[in-house]
Amino acid sequence: MDRNLALEFVRVTEAAAIEAARWIGRGDKNAADGAAVNAMRSRFNNIDFQAEVVIGEGEKDEAPMLYTGEKVGAGNGGVAMDLAVDPLECTDSVAHGRYNAMAVIATGAKGSLLHAPDTYMEKVGVGPQAAKMIDLNAPVADNVKKTAKALGKDVEELTVIVLDRPRHEELISQIRSTGARVRLITDGDVAAGIATCLPESGIDMLMGIGGSTEAVLAAAAMKILGGQLLARFKPKKDEDIPKIKKAGVTDLKKIFTADDLARGQELTFTATGVVDGPILQGVVFRHKTIITHSLVIRGLSGTIRYITTHHHFYK
């Protein structure tokens, strides 16, 4: 991949973010998601590339656009890339005007991204300094203390981000018992995972159970940034098990690393904020101007770009 497609994808995530942002706080998550999907899909047609959606809006009979298996792009060559998308991560956050939402694209060479079905995974994620310290089978306290030591912090200075869910009550209690601080979020563990790799975010660890497709999206960025994400399937229901096995996973106890979820060096990650979150500001509407904030990460070069764009209506 000799072109920096991640930079070209910024226009795609910007368009999706802007359209989704028009629905902030209006109580209609389906309308917000639909607006983002339409914007993202139409912009892909303007880019000279060929890719297959391996993580998208669901199966073909569930989603009219950006469904798993769909071929996208304006290129004339054969399919050469895997494409993972979430046109609007955190639809509920947008609908209710809550914290943290983004439009996200991750890519890699063909066969590089795990074709994860839409179910749950148990996760623990950290940034580069603690990448070799964590163990998904270890007690919560061990992971917290080893991460703090690797970061040169007292445990009391460590911040662990967790999805605010009833299923995490015991996890949260165990984290608090170590003395570490807990940051609860209503949605969005893609941004939460990546935040562990960005010291300015103030987030040191991600723990808990979240979406498996989100694990792949986060892993693409975290791997490039030198962090680590360990994940293991936790099916929502029994019907998810055949889907997991169809994806080539025969051992449900297998622990996936970031490198298992997103393989190779030809990875890219592009995201634009919709609502302010731990790594990006959201869309800002001004008179005749819309301001967007995006993050672009490229595996081959290791570059990290923050892009602020002013979109002028009168243009």
Secondary structure, DSSP 8 states (H G I E B T S, - for coil): --S-HHHHHHHHHHHHHHHHHTTTTSS-HHHHHHHHHHHHHHHHTTSS--EEEEESSS-TTT-SSS-TT-EESS--S---EEEEEEEEE-HHHHHHT-S-EEEEEEEEETT-B----SSEEEEEEE-GGGTTT--TTS-HHHHHHHHHHHHT--GGG-EEEEE--GGGHHHHHHHHHHT-EEEEESS-HHHHHHHTT-GGG---EEEEEEEHHHHHHHHHHHHHTT-EEEEEE--SSTTHHHHHHHTT---TT--B-HHHHB-SS--EEEEEEEE--SS----EEETTEEEEEEEEEETTT--EEEEEEEEETT-
